Amino acid sequence: MNKIYLEFYQKKLFSLQEANKIIKDYQVCRNNICRLVKQKYLTKLKGGLYYITPLDNPEFYPDPIHIASKLRLDAVICANSALSVLKLRNIPERNITLASKHSSKIRIDEYTYKIIKNYNFGVDKIEYQTSYGLFELRVTDLERSILDCLRTRSVKAEELINIIKSKPLDFNFKRLLNYLEKYNMPILYNKAGLILELCKSNLKIDNDDIDKIRKKLTKKIYYFKERGIKLIRPKYYYFKEWNIMLPDHLFELAKTIRPITTVVK
């Protein structure tokens, strides 16, 4: 049996660069892979990325998050996808988010891989379990994942709140505050402050911590917009505590802090 097939049979997913380490001659390596694809021992996902087609399971398809980790040499799983890797979210997704030096969007079969610009902080290495093996991935930590969900709008605010409240988390407020300063995006202070205040008992943070974020607010009023198809334009309500306009469902949650409203029609 072919050397490449045997080497990657257990790992299932591999790149041309990885195969080239097995067969040193680049052209010979490419020829081997092309032959295996024609013989249906391999399936090509995109340029330079392949997976083994097991003889006993011709319908096999690699884990989408595992695929995402191979799309860039510097790939970091982030935002909604990081929450899945951290076992905080268990929703089958067609949209996978990763960070890399250059942003892009890649469509592979029925999955969309959104690649956002990476920042050199808040990244851990975690072992990720798939149905066919355990793999080490680079993943954003909890604090950066929360902020990335807010800045990419990959998870709706209400779901993010429910995730944070679902179980005890090893949360570090100073770390998140440091990340906010590194991102230097004013709207993130408004959004993150609101979410953290709603979840402060679960995250074991106090009012002094919340005030550290509030002091960073600017005079500009931001809208807490969320992704999704809307048949009717939502109404937004002004929430003074965080100088932000909130959609009605989120405003109902925010009223548990202090009920102040202004309707935008």
C-alpha positions as CSV (number, residue, x, y, z in Angstrom):
1,M,0.0,0.0,0.0
2,N,1.2,3.6,-0.7
3,K,3.4,5.2,1.9
4,I,1.3,8.3,2.2
5,Y,-1.9,6.3,2.7
6,L,-0.4,4.2,5.4
7,E,1.2,7.2,7.2
8,F,-2.0,9.2,7.4
9,Y,-4.6,6.4,7.7
10,Q,-5.1,7.0,11.5
11,K,-4.9,10.8,11.3
12,K,-7.2,10.9,8.3
13,L,-6.6,14.5,7.4
14,F,-3.4,16.0,6.0
15,S,-1.9,18.7,3.9
16,L,0.4,18.5,1.0
17,Q,3.2,20.0,3.1
18,E,2.8,17.2,5.6
19,A,2.9,14.6,2.9
20,N,6.0,16.2,1.5
21,K,7.8,15.4,4.7
22,I,7.1,11.7,4.0
23,I,8.1,11.8,0.4
24,K,10.8,14.4,0.1
25,D,10.7,14.9,-3.6
26,Y,7.8,17.4,-4.1
27,Q,6.8,16.3,-7.6
28,V,6.9,12.6,-6.7
29,C,4.8,13.4,-3.7
30,R,2.2,15.3,-5.8
31,N,2.1,12.5,-8.3
32,N,1.5,10.0,-5.5
33,I,-1.4,12.0,-4.1
34,C,-3.0,12.5,-7.5
35,R,-2.9,8.8,-8.2
36,L,-4.5,8.0,-4.8
37,V,-7.2,10.6,-5.5
38,K,-8.0,8.9,-8.9
39,Q,-8.0,5.5,-7.2
40,K,-10.5,7.0,-4.6
41,Y,-8.2,6.2,-1.7
42,L,-8.0,10.0,-1.0
43,T,-10.5,12.8,-1.3
44,K,-9.4,16.3,-2.1
45,L,-11.1,19.0,0.0
46,K,-9.3,22.0,-1.5
47,G,-5.9,22.8,-2.9
48,G,-3.3,21.1,-0.8
49,L,-5.7,19.5,1.7
50,Y,-6.8,15.9,1.6
51,Y,-8.3,13.1,3.7
52,I,-8.2,9.4,3.7
53,T,-11.2,7.5,2.3
54,P,-11.3,4.4,4.6
55,L,-12.1,1.2,2.7
56,D,-14.6,0.2,5.4
57,N,-16.3,3.6,5.6
58,P,-16.5,5.3,2.1
59,E,-18.9,8.0,3.6
60,F,-16.3,9.2,6.0
61,Y,-15.9,13.0,6.4
62,P,-13.4,14.8,8.6
63,D,-14.4,16.9,11.6
64,P,-14.9,20.5,10.3
65,I,-13.0,22.0,13.2
66,H,-10.1,19.7,12.4
67,I,-10.3,20.9,8.8
68,A,-10.2,24.5,10.0
69,S,-7.0,23.9,11.9
70,K,-5.3,22.8,8.6
71,L,-6.5,25.7,6.4
72,R,-3.6,27.9,7.6
73,L,-0.2,27.1,9.1
74,D,-0.9,29.7,11.8
75,A,-4.6,28.8,12.2
76,V,-6.2,29.5,15.6
77,I,-9.7,28.2,16.3
78,C,-11.7,31.2,17.7
79,A,-15.1,32.8,18.5
80,N,-18.1,30.4,18.2
81,S,-15.8,27.5,17.2
82,A,-13.5,28.0,20.2
83,L,-16.5,27.7,22.5
84,S,-17.2,24.3,20.9
85,V,-13.6,23.1,21.4
86,L,-13.8,24.4,25.0
87,K,-16.9,22.2,25.4
88,L,-19.1,25.2,26.2
89,R,-21.2,24.9,23.1
90,N,-22.7,21.8,21.5
91,I,-24.5,23.0,18.4
92,P,-23.8,21.5,15.0
93,E,-22.5,24.4,12.9
94,R,-22.0,25.1,9.3
95,N,-20.0,28.3,10.0
96,I,-16.5,27.7,11.5
97,T,-14.4,30.6,12.7
98,L,-10.6,30.7,12.8
99,A,-8.0,33.4,13.0
100,S,-4.9,33.8,10.8
101,K,-2.5,36.4,9.5
102,H,-4.7,37.1,6.5
103,S,-8.5,37.2,6.7
104,S,-10.6,35.4,4.1
105,K,-13.7,33.2,3.6
106,I,-13.5,29.7,2.3
107,R,-16.4,27.4,1.3
108,I,-15.7,23.7,1.4
109,D,-18.7,21.4,0.7
110,E,-21.5,22.6,3.0
111,Y,-19.3,24.4,5.5
112,T,-18.1,28.0,5.5
113,Y,-14.8,28.8,7.1
114,K,-14.5,32.5,8.1
115,I,-10.9,33.5,8.7
116,I,-10.5,36.6,10.7
117,K,-7.3,38.6,11.5
118,N,-5.3,37.0,14.3
119,Y,-3.8,38.8,17.3
120,N,-0.8,37.4,19.2
121,F,-2.5,36.9,22.6
122,G,-4.9,34.6,24.3
123,V,-4.0,31.4,22.5
124,D,-3.7,27.9,24.1
125,K,-2.9,24.5,22.8
126,I,-5.7,22.0,23.5
127,E,-6.2,18.4,22.7
128,Y,-9.4,18.1,20.6
129,Q,-11.3,14.8,20.4
130,T,-12.8,13.7,17.1
131,S,-14.5,10.5,16.2
132,Y,-11.3,9.2,14.7
133,G,-8.6,10.5,17.0
134,L,-7.2,13.1,19.4
135,F,-5.5,16.1,17.9
136,E,-3.7,19.2,19.3
137,L,-5.2,22.5,18.1
138,R,-4.4,26.1,18.7
139,V,-7.5,27.7,20.3
140,T,-8.3,31.0,21.9
141,D,-8.7,31.0,25.7
142,L,-12.1,31.6,27.4
143,E,-11.6,35.4,27.8
144,R,-10.6,36.1,24.2
145,S,-13.3,33.7,22.9
146,I,-16.0,35.7,24.7
147,L,-14.7,38.9,23.1
148,D,-14.3,37.3,19.7
149,C,-17.9,36.1,19.8
150,L,-19.0,39.7,20.5
151,R,-16.8,41.3,17.8
152,T,-17.6,38.8,15.1
153,R,-21.3,38.4,16.1
154,S,-20.8,34.6,15.7
155,V,-22.9,33.9,18.8
156,K,-26.0,35.9,19.8
157,A,-25.7,37.7,23.1
158,E,-28.5,35.8,24.8
159,E,-26.9,32.5,23.9
160,L,-23.5,33.8,25.1
161,I,-25.1,34.8,28.4
162,N,-26.6,31.3,28.8
163,I,-23.3,29.7,28.1
164,I,-21.5,31.7,30.7
165,K,-24.3,30.9,33.3
166,S,-24.4,27.2,32.4
167,K,-21.6,26.1,34.6
168,P,-18.7,27.3,36.7
169,L,-15.9,28.8,34.6
170,D,-12.3,29.5,35.2
171,F,-12.6,33.1,34.3
172,N,-9.9,35.8,34.7
173,F,-11.2,39.3,34.6
174,K,-7.8,41.0,34.5
175,R,-6.9,38.9,31.5
176,L,-10.1,40.0,29.7
177,L,-9.5,43.6,30.6
178,N,-6.0,43.3,29.1
179,Y,-7.4,41.9,25.9
180,L,-9.9,44.7,25.6
181,E,-7.0,47.2,25.8
182,K,-5.2,45.2,23.1
183,Y,-8.2,45.1,20.7
184,N,-8.7,48.9,21.3
185,M,-12.3,48.7,19.9
186,P,-14.6,51.1,21.8
187,I,-17.8,49.2,21.1
188,L,-16.3,46.1,22.7
189,Y,-16.2,47.9,26.1
190,N,-20.0,48.6,25.8
191,K,-20.9,45.0,24.7
192,A,-18.5,43.2,27.1
193,G,-19.5,45.4,30.0
194,L,-23.1,44.6,29.6
195,I,-22.6,40.9,29.2
196,L,-20.2,40.7,32.2
197,E,-22.5,42.7,34.4
198,L,-25.4,40.3,33.6
199,C,-23.1,37.4,34.5
200,K,-21.0,38.9,37.3
201,S,-22.2,36.4,40.0
202,N,-21.4,33.4,37.7
203,L,-18.0,34.9,36.8
204,K,-17.3,36.0,40.4
205,I,-16.5,39.6,39.6
206,D,-17.6,42.6,41.6
207,N,-18.9,46.1,40.9
208,D,-15.3,47.5,41.1
209,D,-14.4,45.3,38.2
210,I,-17.4,46.3,36.2
211,D,-16.6,50.0,36.8
212,K,-13.1,49.5,35.3
213,I,-14.8,48.7,32.0
214,R,-17.5,51.4,32.4
215,K,-14.8,54.1,32.8
216,K,-13.5,53.2,29.3
217,L,-16.9,54.1,27.6
218,T,-16.9,56.9,25.1
219,K,-19.7,59.4,24.5
220,K,-20.6,57.6,21.2
221,I,-23.8,55.5,21.4
222,Y,-23.4,52.1,19.7
223,Y,-26.0,49.6,18.5
224,F,-25.8,46.0,19.8
225,K,-26.6,44.4,16.4
226,E,-26.8,40.7,15.9
227,R,-26.6,38.4,12.8
228,G,-29.6,36.7,11.4
229,I,-32.5,37.1,8.9
230,K,-35.0,39.6,10.2
231,L,-38.4,39.9,8.5
232,I,-39.2,42.9,10.6
233,R,-36.8,45.7,11.5
234,P,-36.2,45.4,15.2
235,K,-36.8,48.2,17.6
236,Y,-33.8,49.3,19.7
237,Y,-34.0,50.7,23.2
238,Y,-31.4,52.9,24.8
239,F,-29.7,51.4,27.8
240,K,-28.0,54.3,29.7
241,E,-25.8,52.1,32.0
242,W,-23.7,51.0,29.0
243,N,-24.5,53.8,26.5
244,I,-25.8,51.3,24.0
245,M,-28.9,50.6,21.9
246,L,-30.3,47.1,22.6
247,P,-32.8,45.0,20.6
248,D,-35.9,44.3,22.6
249,H,-35.1,40.7,23.7
250,L,-31.7,41.8,25.0
251,F,-33.1,44.8,26.6
252,E,-35.5,42.7,28.7
253,L,-32.5,40.9,30.1
254,A,-30.6,44.2,30.7
255,K,-33.6,45.6,32.6
256,T,-32.5,43.4,35.5
257,I,-29.6,45.8,36.0
258,R,-31.6,49.1,35.7
259,P,-34.8,49.9,33.7
260,I,-34.1,52.9,31.5
261,T,-35.6,53.1,28.0
262,T,-35.8,55.1,24.8
263,V,-37.4,53.6,21.8
264,V,-35.9,54.0,18.3
265,K,-38.6,53.5,15.6
